[in-house]
Amino acid sequence: MPRNKKNKSDGDSGGGSPAWMTTFGDMMTLLLVFFVLLFSFSSMDVEKFQGFISALQNQLGVLQGGKTITEDPNIDAGNLGQDYAQAPENIQQVMKQIDNYIENNNLSDKVNVENKRKGLVISLTGEILYELGKADIREQGKEVLTKISEILKEIPNDIMIEGHTDDLPIRTAEFPSNWELSTARAVNVIKYLIEEKDFDPARLSAAGYSEYRPVATNNSTEGRAENRRVEVVVLNSQYQLNGRDLPATKAEDKPVQANLYNPVNSENIELDQAEEGGNIDG
């Protein structure tokens, strides 16, 4: 009697795994690769990854060839913008030193450093330098100016001291308007640097801008506090003041009112461009 042949289409064919296991295995492998990739992203060196991305873009023709990773303190500090210009090496070193001083003394809310086209701008808020409506430098402000002067003495660049106020009106015998107040604040910084820190007077100049160069809104207490400030500007070489005028590439770079401090006669404060009948007080 002939033996019935087993139908091969019934059930498994006898060896190996069923066909669906192959697809399932592929899916598990892809999931494993995916989670390994996520883990590698969470612990990777960001700088190396950025370098890899830049190199890839270069190969794709997105960027021109060149260095893919650079150490730039201005990039790290976020100081890139329409007024940015690559600072000379000596100014970059000054910026690093002042940044370290600010960080070590928790002064980030009172002192700010920014590299602009005309030079390195060190901005000191009014609350660290002066009392409201005053021009006499406070003790904490003197400590900061002392440290800044020690750093700036190491470079030959000319320095401009710029005084600013908020828009609050002031009308006193000493300060008839914000023009006089902003100028006096700048001049007092110069007097301190020359008389107390033996700074070279030929490197210094002062300017008062009243309330007309705000960096924040004057509609809030915090904004007005930011606007009451003195800026120590370490000028780039093309803006040097010794023996030549300060070029103004833009209207905002040209001082509205410049007042040079004369160490021989400390009372010589000349307001060249104060408006007549100034009701602009602060």
WOFENTA-V676220 format. One record per pair of residues at least 6 apart in sequence whose C-alpha atoms are under 8 Angstrom apart, sorted by sequence separation. I is the first residue (numbers start at 1). J is the second residue. If there is no record, write none. Layout:
# WOFENTA-V676220
{{I & J} {I & J}}
This chain:
# WOFENTA-V676220
{{12 & 18} {57 & 63} {58 & 64} {74 & 80} {102 & 108} {114 & 120} {115 & 121} {126 & 132} {130 & 136} {170 & 176} {171 & 177} {175 & 181} {193 & 199} {194 & 200} {217 & 223} {218 & 224} {240 & 246} {248 & 254} {262 & 268} {58 & 65} {113 & 120} {114 & 121} {129 & 136} {130 & 137} {131 & 138} {170 & 177} {194 & 201} {216 & 223} {217 & 224} {239 & 246} {247 & 254} {261 & 268} {113 & 121} {114 & 122} {129 & 137} {130 & 138} {169 & 177} {170 & 178} {215 & 223} {216 & 224} {239 & 247} {246 & 254} {261 & 269} {54 & 63} {102 & 111} {113 & 122} {129 & 138} {169 & 178} {218 & 227} {260 & 269} {112 & 122} {113 & 123} {128 & 138} {129 & 139} {216 & 226} {259 & 269} {260 & 270} {111 & 122} {112 & 123} {129 & 140} {130 & 141} {215 & 226} {216 & 227} {259 & 270} {111 & 123} {112 & 124} {128 & 140} {129 & 141} {215 & 227} {259 & 271} {55 & 68} {111 & 124} {128 & 141} {129 & 142} {165 & 178} {214 & 227} {258 & 271} {259 & 272} {54 & 68} {99 & 113} {110 & 124} {111 & 125} {190 & 204} {213 & 227} {257 & 271} {258 & 272} {98 & 113} {110 & 125} {190 & 205} {257 & 272} {165 & 181} {190 & 206} {211 & 227} {257 & 273} {51 & 68} {110 & 127} {165 & 182} {256 & 273} {257 & 274} {51 & 69} {95 & 113} {110 & 128} {164 & 182} {50 & 69} {73 & 92} {163 & 182} {187 & 206} {162 & 182} {163 & 183} {186 & 206} {162 & 183} {163 & 184} {186 & 207} {47 & 69} {163 & 185} {186 & 208} {73 & 96} {163 & 186} {183 & 206} {162 & 186} {183 & 207} {184 & 208} {95 & 120} {161 & 186} {183 & 208} {161 & 187} {182 & 208} {183 & 209} {182 & 209} {183 & 210} {87 & 115} {161 & 189} {180 & 208} {182 & 210} {91 & 120} {161 & 190} {179 & 208} {181 & 210} {85 & 115} {179 & 209} {180 & 210} {84 & 115} {85 & 116} {86 & 117} {179 & 210} {84 & 116} {85 & 117} {87 & 119} {178 & 210} {179 & 211} {83 & 116} {84 & 117} {87 & 120} {178 & 211} {83 & 117} {79 & 114} {79 & 115} {79 & 116} {133 & 170} {203 & 241} {203 & 242} {202 & 242} {74 & 115} {161 & 204} {163 & 206} {149 & 193} {159 & 203} {160 & 204} {161 & 205} {162 & 206} {163 & 207} {164 & 208} {165 & 209} {166 & 210} {167 & 211} {186 & 230} {158 & 203} {159 & 204} {160 & 205} {161 & 206} {162 & 207} {163 & 208} {164 & 209} {165 & 210} {166 & 211} {185 & 230} {135 & 181} {153 & 199} {157 & 203} {158 & 204} {159 & 205} {160 & 206} {161 & 207} {162 & 208} {163 & 209} {164 & 210} {165 & 211} {209 & 255} {134 & 181} {146 & 193} {160 & 207} {162 & 209} {163 & 210} {164 & 211} {208 & 255} {209 & 256} {133 & 181} {145 & 193} {149 & 197} {164 & 212} {166 & 214} {207 & 255} {208 & 256} {209 & 257} {135 & 184} {136 & 185} {164 & 213} {207 & 256} {208 & 257} {98 & 148} {135 & 185} {149 & 199} {164 & 214} {207 & 257} {208 & 258} {137 & 188} {146 & 197} {167 & 218} {207 & 258} {208 & 259} {136 & 188} {137 & 189} {166 & 218} {206 & 258} {207 & 259} {98 & 151} {135 & 188} {205 & 258} {206 & 259} {207 & 260} {97 & 151} {205 & 259} {206 & 260} {205 & 260} {206 & 261} {205 & 261} {94 & 151} {167 & 224} {94 & 152} {166 & 224} {166 & 225} {166 & 227} {165 & 227} {166 & 228} {201 & 263} {164 & 227} {165 & 228} {164 & 228} {165 & 229} {90 & 155} {164 & 229} {163 & 229} {164 & 230} {163 & 230} {162 & 230} {163 & 231} {161 & 230} {162 & 231} {194 & 263} {161 & 231} {162 & 232} {191 & 261} {161 & 232} {162 & 233} {190 & 261} {211 & 282} {160 & 232} {161 & 233} {187 & 259} {191 & 263} {159 & 232} {160 & 233} {187 & 260} {159 & 233} {160 & 234} {187 & 261} {159 & 234} {160 & 235} {191 & 266} {158 & 234} {159 & 235} {183 & 259} {157 & 234} {158 & 235} {157 & 235} {157 & 236} {157 & 237} {158 & 240} {157 & 240} {158 & 241} {158 & 242} {180 & 271} {179 & 271} {179 & 274} {127 & 225} {126 & 225} {125 & 225} {126 & 226} {125 & 226} {126 & 227} {127 & 228} {177 & 278} {181 & 282} {125 & 227} {126 & 228} {177 & 279} {178 & 280} {179 & 281} {125 & 228} {126 & 229} {177 & 280} {178 & 281} {125 & 229} {126 & 230} {177 & 281} {178 & 282} {124 & 229} {125 & 230} {176 & 281} {177 & 282} {123 & 229} {124 & 230} {123 & 230} {124 & 231} {123 & 231} {122 & 231} {123 & 232} {121 & 231} {122 & 232} {169 & 279} {170 & 280} {171 & 281} {121 & 232} {122 & 233} {169 & 280} {170 & 281} {171 & 282} {121 & 233} {169 & 281} {170 & 282} {120 & 233} {121 & 234} {167 & 280} {168 & 281} {169 & 282} {119 & 233} {120 & 234} {167 & 281} {168 & 282} {119 & 234} {120 & 235} {167 & 282} {119 & 235} {120 & 236} {166 & 282} {118 & 235} {119 & 236} {165 & 282} {118 & 236} {117 & 236} {118 & 239} {118 & 253} {91 & 234} {88 & 236} {87 & 236} {133 & 282}}
